[in-house]
């Protein structure tokens, strides 16, 4: 908005850097310094490691080379705001059940610690089992939780970075009912949006296709780039090149074909991106409901487990002594 108002780019970057804090301020100052030296924003982004989303730099580079930086920035702003809103809603729907699960995990830790004092008085019963009681039990329990958290974080990072081996994991995930459809529609929405934004500039078709497919963040799609490029080289249309991969749904390739024939491929892809995004939001809401039930089930299982453990303890005390 400030660029559209005619404010100098360097002033805009300096102002945003002052408004920001932490790592964002540091990277914005790096970009501002590059622009002051006569470089482009894209070149400044290249010095910011992987702090910014991978789609940001190539799209800004396109905007700068075509003289449409304001339009590209507005498109990126709308896209990332929509993405952030979707993520916020998804996480907020899981806040309460995750809080209950966290409370259950915390209570188990407290029980392990307190039971160390009871065990020291000669009570051999262990409510958690596995020899977990007292300070030593708490340490083992916390190490187990830390390992689970580290494994989950590592898996998330590998999946989002698109490592080679995760291509097979992504393929399996796409086959999971509901989850697979949501992942596919999220990826297709990104592809359609990026294609719409890239093809709305004067860059060559191959660059636009690369930007669009890489926006999906799916290794399965990215692996088909050479095949798509080859099809384009031998005279195929964009829709035919996508159709040859056998990965994209019929409505996607049909919309591409209609857009090419009518000369409104940008509008067609923009509209399709909205449809896929809406489908992904609905499916994500269903996934959130399913995860709610799964988390509730996990908490209920923990409660039932301890009810039976303590029931067996009291029955043993009543009928056989400690």
Secondary structure by P-SEA (a helix, b strand, c coil): ccccccccaaaaaaaaaaacccaaaaaaaaaaaaaaacccaaaaaaacccccccccaaaaaaaaaacaaaaaaaaaaaaaaaaaaaaaaaaaaaaaaaaaaaaaaaaaaaaaaaaaaaaaacccccccccccccaaaaaaaaaaaaaaaaaaaaaaaaaaaccccaaaaaaaaaacaaaaaaaaaaaaaaaaaaaaaaacccccaaaaaaaaaaaaccaaaaaaaaaaaaaaaacccaaaaaaaaccccaaaaaaaaaaaaacaaaaaaaaaaaaaaaaaaaaaaaaaaaaaaaaaaaaaaaaaaaaaaaaaaaaaaacccc
